[in-house]
Amino acid sequence: MRRLVPIAALVVLAAAGATPAAAATPRFDAYVACSLHTEDAAQRCSLGATPAAVFRALARREVSYRVCVRKPGGHTHCRRRTTGLRGEPSRAAIGLTGPGRYTVAWFVGDARVERVQFRARAPRVFVNGDSLAVGTKPYLPRALPGWPLTQSTSISRHAPEGVDLLRRQRNLARIVVMSLGTNDDPRATETFGRAVRQAVGLVGRRGCVVWPNIVRPPVGGHSYAGYNAVLARLNRRFDRLLVVDWAQMVRENPQWMRSDGVHPDAEGYRARTQAIAAKVRRCLD
């Protein structure tokens, strides 16, 4: 429950024409809401939320105030605002830069009216992949600091096996990275497409699947263009499927690839990791 707060400095009350006895009367209401469109106070918000610093002047209208937000890492940003009608909420959007603790303080004149803290929490991420996921495994925690991250990797895992693994999860993460398909038969496009659709279905309406497309030389004279076409088509169909265009990245940076034409060098793995992390953050949209 949020509290109504009297201003702390008597000098400000005197400037407003109030007496010391009026100090016990609530003058302002200040709190954080997880949305620009709600009045519910919160101590925790999802990283995908649009929180707001809410301030109300209960005794008079058009009060000038300053709101300061200290973000994880210590950077502080302040803005000046003015309330409207008496009791009408004035909202200042809080731009979330990552998970962690945020501190919000409101000032009228030189007096701090209120100070509150809230935490922004990132959704859980589950990485399900083959040898390419083994390669990005050490880099992902650094690319997504503060995100709850679980990784399951196996060098020769196939896409249908990956879907079976998702089914066995008791509490599947909201965001799933599927680094799979490179070990599968390139002729089996229907099987691969079914695996992609099933993964999207398993994460549900509020979930998201991130899937890098495939780079591998032809196997038995058959290329993986069919798999990438499947991903591109399903990407247009499902908002919950975000495709990392790894094939385009490799075309633009062929020096990343080792002699097998499948696995990149360390620079390539770092770039692949950053591209995956960018799509994971896009899932919040």
N, C-alpha and C positions, 0 to 999 in steps of 0.2 A: 504494500500500500504506500503510495507516495504521500509526502507530508507537505503541508502548507508552511512556508517559512517566513518569519519576520526578518527584515533586513538587520544586519548585525551592528552597523555603526550608527550610534546615536546622532552623530553629526549630520548624517544624511536625513534622518528623521526630522531634525531641527530645520534643515533647509527646506523640507517639505511642509513645515508648519505644524509638525506633530509634537506631542508632549512625550516625556519618557514613559508615561503610563500606557501610551499607545503601542509601545514596543511589543507588548504581548499579543497584539492583534495581528493575525496573518496578513502580510502585505503582498506576498508573491508566492507563486506556485511554479516550481521548476523540476523537471524530470526528463528522462529519456524514453522515447517510444520506439519500437522496432519498425515503425512505418510512418511515413508522412501523413497517412490518412487515418491513424488511430490515436486515441487518447489514453491507451493503456500503458502504464509505466512498466519498464522491463529492466532486468539485470543481465539478461543474456539475449543475444540476437544471432540469427543465422548470418553467416558471411554473405549470403545472397540477399539480405534484407536491405531496406533503405531507411535506416534509423534517422530520427530527428531529435534535436534538443528543443524541448518545449518550454516556453516561459509565458506566464500570465501575470499581469499586474491586477491585483484584486481591489485596490482602493482608488485608482485613477487611470486615466487613459493616456496614451502616447508617452509611455515611459521609455527613455533611451537606455539601452543596456548593452553589455558586451558579453559574448559567449566564446569560451576558449575550449578547444578540444586537444588533449594530449594523446597522441597515437602510440601504438607499440613501437619501440625504438626511441621514443623521447621527443619526436617532433611535435611542436605545439602551434596551432593555427587559431587566430582570434578574428572574430567579425563583430561589427557593430550593427545593432538592429533596433527597431522601435516597435513597441506594442501598438495595437489598434484600440478598439473599444475596451472599456473596463471588463476584465475577466475573459476577454477573447484570447485564445492561444496564439502565440507567435512561434513559428517553427523555423528552425535552421537545420538544413540537411547536414548529416554527418557522413562524409565520404569514407567508407571502409577501405583500408589499404591492405588488410590481411588479418588473420586470426590473432587474438590476443586481447589485452586489457586496454580499454579506452577510459580516459578521465575527462569529464565535462564540468566546467565551472562557469557560473553566471555572475556578472558584476553590474551593480548600479552605482555610478560614480566610481569611487575608489574602494567601495565595500563589496566583498564577496557575499552574494546572497545564498548560494548553494553550490555544493560540489558532490557529484555522484560518479560512480564507476560502473561500467558494464563490460561484458566480455563478448567478443565476436567469435563464434565457433564455426569452423569449417566442417562441411559434411565429410563422412568417411569415404575413402577411396580404396577400391580393391583392384589390384593389377593381376591379370591372369594371362600368362604368356609363355612363349617358347624361348629359344636361345637369344633372340633379339631383346626380350624382356630381361634376360639374365644380364645383357650388356648395359641396359639403362638402369638396372636395379640400384647401383650405388649412387647414381646421380639424382634420382627422383626425390628423395627426402630433402636434398638441398634445393631443388627447384620448387618444392612445395613446402616451405618451412611452416611448421605449426599445423599442418593438415594430418588428421589421423589416416595413416597409410599402411595397408597390408599388401604384401606381394607374394604371389605363388607362381613360381617359374619352373619349367621343365624343358630341357633342351629340345626334345622331339615332340612336344605336345601338338595335337591337331585341334582344329576348331571345334568339332563335335565333342571332343574330350573336355575342352574348356567350358562348353555349355553344361555338360554333366557336372563339372566342378561347381558351377554357379548354382545348380539345383541343390547341391548338397550343403550349401551355406545356410546356416540356421537364421541368420539375420543379415541378409545381403546388404552391402554398402549401397548408398544412394548413387554413387558414381563408380562405374566399372570401366577399366581400361582392358581391352581385348587385343593383345599383341599376338595374333594368331592367323594362320592361313598359309604361311610360308612352307610348312611341312606337308601340306595337303596336295592331293592329286589335282593338277590344274584343270583337268577335264570335268571334275565334279562340281561344276558351278551351282547346280541345284542344291546339292548337299551343303555347300558353303553358304549359299543364300539362306537356307533354312536355319543354319546355325546363327547367322546374324539376326534374323527375325526373332528367333527364340531368345537370344540374349537381350534384345530390346524389350521383349515381353516380360522377361524375368525381373528387370529393374523396375517395372511399373510406370505409372503415369508421372510420378514425381522424380523418377530416376533418369540416368543419362549413361550412354555407352560411348566411349571414345575408342576408335578403331583405326590404327594406321593402315594404309593400303600396302600392297605387296611389291617388293622388288626382289626378283630372282630370275636368273636366266631360264630359258625354256627347258622343260623336262619332257623327254620323249618327243620333242618337236612341238610341244604345246606350251604356249606362253601363259602368264598370269594376268594378261589383260582382261580375261573374262571375269576373274575375281574382282579386279578393280572396277570393272563396269557394274558388277553386282553392288559393290559398296557405294558407288556413285548414285545408282538408281535408288537404293534404299535410303541413302542420305537425303535425297529429295522427298522421299515419302515420309520419313520419321524425323520430327524435330528433336527427338531424344537420341538420335544417332549423329555423332560428330566425327567426321573422317579426317585424320591427319594425312595430308597429301605427301607421304614419304617418297613416292615415285617422282613427283615433281622436284622435291628437294634434292634427290640424288641426281636427276638430270642436270640440275643447275650446279651441282658440286660432285662430279664423278670422282674426284680425287679422294673422297671419303672412303670409297669402297675397296675392300680387300680383293684378293685374286679370285675368291670363290663367287664374287658378284652378289653375295647375300649379306655378309656381315661388314659393317663399317669399322673404321678405326676409332680411336678415342674421341677425336674431334667430331666425327659423325654421330657417335652415340650421344655426345653432349647436345648436339643440335637436335637429334631425334627426341631427347628428353625434354628440351625446352619447348618443342612443338607439341608434345603430349601434354605438358603442364599448361600450356596456353589454352588448349582445348578443354582441359579439366576445369580451368577457371571460367571458360565460356559456358560450362554447364550451369553455372549459377544464374545465367541470364534467362 
